[in-house]
Amino acid sequence: MWSILGMSYDKSNQKQEGDYCFKQSLKLSGKHTQFINEWHFVGPFGVGKTEFDGDPLAAYGGIRNVSKFRLETKSTASYYSELVSSGVTSWAVVKQNQADDMVQVRTKVDWNDLVSSLGSLGITEWQGWAVGELLVNEDDARLSFHCLGVAKCYVGQSIIVGDLYHRSQFWFPLTLPRGVHTVFIPLRSKVNANFKFSLAKLPNFKIMQPSFLPDIQNGYLPFNVYISIPVSNLMVKKWLKVTKVSIEGQSIGEALATSLVNSDNDIAPGQVKFIAIRLSLKVKGENSQILPKCKDVDVDLKIKTSEGVELLKLVLRCRNKGSSFLFTFLDHDGSVQHAAAIEPIGVCPAKLCPVVLTLHGTSVPPQNQADSYKRMVKGDFQFGIRNMWLLAPTRHGAHNWEGPGALTAMTSLQALHEMTKQSSWFEMQADPNKVLFAGHSMGGHGAWHLASHFPDRAIGLISLAGWMKKEEYGDSNLFFSHDIATSHTDPSVKAIMEACIGENDADKHVANLKGIPVLARIGSNDRTVHPYYVRRMVRLLKEADVNVVYSELPNLEHWWWDTIDTNDGGCVNDAQVRKFIAQVYASLTPTETEFCSKDASDCDGPANNNPQQQQEIFTLVTVNPAFGEGLRGIRVLQQMIPLRTSTVKVNVTSTKLVLATQNVQCLQIMKGVPNRGLNLGALQTIVIDGSTVVLETKDFPQSYCVMTSPTGPQWHLSSHAQSGLVRQLHNYGPVRRIAEQNFITVIGTQGDDITSELLLRHAVYIANQFFLTSDTTVSIVEDRNIIDTDLDGMNLIILGTPTENLLSNKYLSYLQDLAFNIENGTSDLYLSLGNYCTYKSHRTGLLTLAPHERGLALVLMGLSHQGMADIVNLATPTIPPMARSPFSNLLPDFVITGPDFELKGPGGFLCIGFWDNNWRLSANSASCTCDVS
């Protein structure tokens, strides 16, 4: 009460009276609330699986207006919800007794009735809001906050990233004036919800233990060892810089040294960021042996920052030969990731072994995945695969081995190859071009996904209990089922959103697996992944003439350790699996008659020795040409309509190549493809869609594009690379591809102080979401500090309008149909879209890709602070109890949000779609309505 009274006096500029009141409150409750003991909850309301579904409370002015009525003792405020029996819900009080307690929200809904009647477990997911108040009794109190079990929370108007994964060590700061501050927590959960909101005073920065470390292997330090150290800047206004990392102490072994991997180690106020270091021997010798015998090594790191020095103690495990070991590598996006590996059992010709790339299921650590490939041999466990490296990568987050997870898996292949090549003490090297893709459950889906997009590397495929696509498996990714937006979203908008994830549908790409031996297995009693999904995939494989063996093992469930005998290898490594792997390996072993008699440059594989190549027929299927490597040396470079299915039907003999295409603008023909490349040495004729292409040279790769002519479409040899302003593999969307290579976030500083502060806070929020959901390293840079060399090889996320950010105008100018305008004689802002639409509503936001060198820029802006906040909401990931990486789901090349976005979700999109090949608006790939406000 004293705080409320003091705040009233402060608002009336009666400082003396306010001071007295806050002194009284300080005596009673301290400098600030220790925890919120009373929460008010409103809900539950229906919700869908998208990150940005509508909020029914927006119809009542939003939570900030609705919450004004929560304290009324005789409140008549009620809100409509289809989940509750009366159709009406209202405010309820939830108590928290101790600071460490989870707040438990128990909904009064007959969930069993809804599930049984509607036939959907997805109906049990709901949304709502929890609202509480915290008291601050001192001026400008710098507090740090932690929101556990939710995607985000708000203190007043300030957004704070949530900790859905319960990692429990990351805090985020705010400076609050004295007074009463309202906390708003958006809840999404199933049946019941649990969350915790904590606050504390913490030091200026915090250095935490890495979540994973590389191993010393048999006394040796592998080539290129990286460590990723999380550092939190807990200051509100001041940037933190890590200037040096050195080794202060080491328990045993040859001396180690460290160096910073990146030059930009600045951390924005409120940001948590990984600082990557490289670990190496201080004195380089002929080999990288640290210890003559395998022992763990204690290492004390000294980390110097602009705010002081801290020590960090690490323990590097040593793993003996024959055991799994962890190694680290720089990933496709510049982050440090890790994988487990086991050396081959036995030897390979030329000491170069294929790789079994095994992908784990949900929440399985990579070492556990690798160690599951074991069996009992003469009383001892034997780990690994005969004649093949075993590689088990991982990436934090709900990626389903799609998007960032898929790229991490493929990067780990190259990292293993480089490590075994550069580390001379490994007896066998790993061949990244001969891969047996394997996985269980989620990893089984990943095996389907990777093998069908990288088929020229695939020597085999083992999918164990793998589903085809998440949207049709279980209830965790339902597409427009119980969404608030379903009642408002046009079918054309849904089609564009669905196109964003079409590349992840394994069943659409089965034709790419022709010629690859496949083993599909599942337990007949599996109810985690029902055999239905594997049976369906097998049917499709058979229809595509794929060599598939299907095994449905009786009386076994989702996972098992013993198939027939105790310790026989179980789910992933029993006799059937080992026999299949052995057969795959045997098929690779060259015999005397299989070597090419021609020059090696004309021979792309053992199957290509015969100059009179028999006729072969196969089909390449591509949804997004930017992901994957084509099929047998044929690759789609450019589509006519982006992210619609493209096919190339191939009929080939030794002298003639006939291609029939659908939705293909440009394609490429390559030689030197591993495993199953075409023999192009005797090729005389290429026919594409009925038109014969003159074969001027046999130097490959060659690119061909189709052009209109008076006689119809004609294919021709493309003699030069197209400019960066024409869309090809390097700058295709959708939006999630912004994070598929190194990227930086550029914040605007050209607006007023309030706007610049908000842009910084939004950038930090997005960066922290990337960190918490996918272990991604994000650098934030002010526009005034950018120099051109900073942008080389980088993708960009740009925050702010052209009046707020120095870079925005440049990248918007590449989009000829989109313009940012200022009303003549006023300061009113508006967007125009070609000759079609003008968007003047105050609450308009824009998210759009634009070309940037050999990559992409992503511009985020709003015509107001609220319009910008709506766009940032598109980066809020959640599929409780997990979370996707920001912008990774259902977002195409561009989105314009309008005033109804908060209420209607995607139904409030004013325009959404993909830019065409010239970055122009096309009716074939966009859905737009004009602003009529």
C-alpha positions, 0 to 999 in steps of 0.5 A: 500500500505504501508503494502505491501511495508513493507512486501516486505522489511521484506522478503528482510531482510531490517528491517529499511525500513520495519519499516518505511513503517509499521509506515506509515501504522499504522498512516493511518489504525491503528494496524490492519484492522478493517474489510475487505471492499472488498471481491473477490468471485469465484463461484458458483459451484455444490456441494453435501450433504456430508461434504467432496465433491470435489472442482472444483478449485482443478483442477486449483491448489486449491484456493490458486493458483486461488486467485493469479489471482483475482486482475488482471484488465484484467484477462482472468481466468475463471472456469467451472461450470454447474450452470451458463448459459454460463458454465463459471464463474470468479471472482466478487467483493463483498463490505462490508460497515461496520464491523457489516454488513453481506457480501451478495453474490448474485449468477447470476444463473437462479435457477428457471429454474434449479429447474423446469427442473431438478425437484430438490431443491437440485440443489440450493445448491452450493459452492464457495470461498470468498477471502479478505485481512487484514493488520497487522501493528505490530509484533506478533499481537494476534487477535481473529477471528469469522467466522459467517455463514460458517463451517470454514475459513482460515487466511493464512494456519491457519484453524478456526472453523466457526459458522454456527448456528450464536451463535455469542459469540465464538472467536478463536485466532491467532498470526500474524506477521506484513504484509498482510494476505489473508483470505480464506472462503469456502462458501456453501449455497442455492441460495445466501450466507451471512457471516461475518468475524470479528476480534478483540483484546480480553482478555486471556480468556472469560467465557460465560453464559450457554445456559441452566440452571436447574430449582428449582422445587416447591422450591426443588433442584432436585437430581444431578444438573449440570451446563455447563459453556462455557470457551474460551481460547483466548491465542495462546500458553498457556494452561488455567486451571479452578481450582475452582468454588465457590458461591460468593453470593446467593439472597435467600434460603438455601445455595448452594454449587458447585464442579467441576465434572471433574478432567481435566479442562485444556483448550488448546490454542484456544479451547472453552470448557464446564466446568461442575459443580455440584450444591447441598445444602451446608448443607445436610438435610432430603430433598432438599428444598431450599425455602418454596415458589417458587421464582427465586434464583440469584446465583453469581459464582466465577470462578478461573483460571490460568489467573485470576478470574471472576464472573458469574451471574446466575438466577435459575428459580423456577417452580410450581408443575404442570408446566414443569421444566428443569433438567440437567444430564450427558450424554452418552459422559460426556457432560451436557445436559438438558430436560423438564419434567412434573409430571403425572396427577394422581397416578400410582400403586406402585407410579411408572409411565410409561414415554411419551418420546416426541421428538421435531422437528427442532429448537423447545426448549424442554420446548415448546415441553413439554408445547405443551401437554396442553389443557383447562380444566374448564377455566385453562390450564392443562399440562402433561399426565394422569398417565404418566411422560412427558419427552422432551429431547433435544440436540443441532445440526442436529442429527435428533434424530439419533447418539448423539441425540438418545443416549441423549434421552435414557440417559435422561430416566435413568436420569429422573428415577434416579432423581425421585427415589432419590428426595423424594419429587416427588410423582411419580417415572419414570419407564425407562422400560415402555416408550411410544415413541412419537414425531413430524416432526423430532421427529416423525422420532425419535419416529420411530427410538427409538421405533424400536431399543428399542422395549422391552421398548416400550409400545406404539408409536405415530409418528406425521408427521414423515418421515422415513429417511432424505436421502429421505425426502426433499432435505437436505440430498440427497445422491450422487445427485448433488455431484462433487464426483458423477462423480468419485466415484465407486459404491462400495464406495457409498455402504460402505458409505450408510451402515454407515447410514443404521441403521437410516432407520426406514422403514427397522426396522418395523418388530421390532414393532410387538406387539407394539400399534402404532398411526401414524398421519398427517394433510392432507394439510401438505407440510412440511412432505407430508402425502406420508411418513406416508402413506408409513410407515403405509403400511410397518407396516401393511405388518409386522402385526403391530397394527397401527392406521392411522389418516390423518386429513382433512384440517390441516397442519404441526402443529395446536393448535386446532383439533376440539375445541379451546384449545382441545390439538391440534396436540400432545394432542387432544382427539384421542391422549389422548384416545390412551395413555389411552388405552396403560396405561390401557393395562399395569394395572395388574388384579388379573388373570395376575400375574405369578403363578411361581417364579418371576424369571421365569416371564418376563411379564404379558403375560408370566403366561401361561406355555403352551405358544402359538406359536409366530412368529416374526423377529428381524432386525438389521443393527448395533448391537451396537445401540439398545437392541434387541427384546424380549430378543434376540439380535445380538452380532456379524455380519458376515459382518459388518453393513449389515442387520442381521435378526433373525426369531423367532418361539417360543412355551413354550418348543421350540425356533427356530431361523433362522438367516441371517448375524449373527455370534453370538447372545444372549438370555436374560430373565428379559426383560421388557414388552414383554420378552419370557417365558424361564422357560419351555424351553427345546430345542433351534434350530438355523439355523437347528442345535439343541443346547444342553440346558446345563443350564437355566441360562440366558443370554446365547450367541451362536456363529456359527462355520464351521464344516465338516458337515456345520455351527454349532451353539454352546454355547459361554462359555466365553467373547471374547477378546477386539481384537475381534469385538462385541457391544463395539467396532463396528463402524462406526467412529461416535461411537468414540463420543458415550461415554466419549472420549479424544483427544491425540496429538503427541509431538514427531515430530518437533515443526512445526508438533506438533503445527499443530497437536495441532491446528488440535485437537483444530479445531476438539474439537471446531467443536464438541463444536459448532455443538453438545455441546460436551465436549472434553479434549485435552491431550499431549501424553507425559502426558498420564498415563494409568489411564487417559484412563480407560473407555475412547474412544481415538482420536489420532493425529499423526503418530507413529513418532509423537505420542507415542500412535499411534504405539500401536493402529495401531499394532492391525490392522494386515493388516495395517502398517506404514513404513519408506523407508529404508535409507530414511525419506520417509513414506508410508502405506501398506495394507496387501499384496494388496497395498502400499501408498507412495503418499506425500498427503496420509491421514489415518483415522481408528478405532482400538480396545481400552479396552472396547471401541475404538480408532480413529487414524488420521494421514497423510504422510505429513502436507497436508495429515493430513489436508485432514483427518481433513477435514473429521471432517468438518460438514455442511448441511447449514444452520445447521451442523452435529457433526464431523465424524457423517456422511457416514464414516465407520471404515477406510478411506485412502485419496489420492492426488485427494481427494481435487478435487474428494471428496469420489472419491479420497478415495484410500481405505474405508471400515469396518474391519472384526470381527478380525480387518482384511481387508475383500473384503466383506466390503472394496473398495480399489485401490492401489496408482500408483503414 
